[in-house]
Amino acid sequence: MRTNVLRFGVDGVWGGEQSESAGEARAATSKVPQVAIAFWIIKIAATTLGETGGDALSMTMNFGYLLSTAIFMACFIAALAVQIRAKKFIRFFIGL
């Protein structure tokens, strides 16, 4: 059975026709929910680690906010420089 589709399609065009089974198959194999879950897990872990590391440096070790920010910014810039200079993408950077 064919139905008219009046929404923005996966192929980037408005309207058109598609079979119901093709639409159901596309919805069943969609990767969007898994990507969204992985994003939120990484976001929560990174936020927690950043807050904990920042508190450890600024409050526990009494470095203060300015020095703690400078330390973490230097680590970030160093990791970014390594990624940019790499010949190929390094998925997990674990000390080079």
Stockholm file with secondary structure:
# STOCKHOLM 1.0

chainA/1-96         MRTNVLRFGVDGVWGGEQSESAGEARAATSKVPQVAIAFWIIKIAATTLGETGGDALSMTMNFGYLLSTAIFMACFIAALAVQIRAKKFIRFFIGL
#=GR chainA/1-96 SS CEEECCSBCTTSCBSCEEEHHHHHHHHHTCCHHHHHHHHHHHHHHHHHHHHHHHHIIIIISCCHHHHHHHHHHHHHHHHHHHHHHCSSCCSSCCCC
#=GC SS_cons        CEEECCSBCTTSCBSCEEEHHHHHHHHHTCCHHHHHHHHHHHHHHHHHHHHHHHHIIIIISCCHHHHHHHHHHHHHHHHHHHHHHCSSCCSSCCCC
//
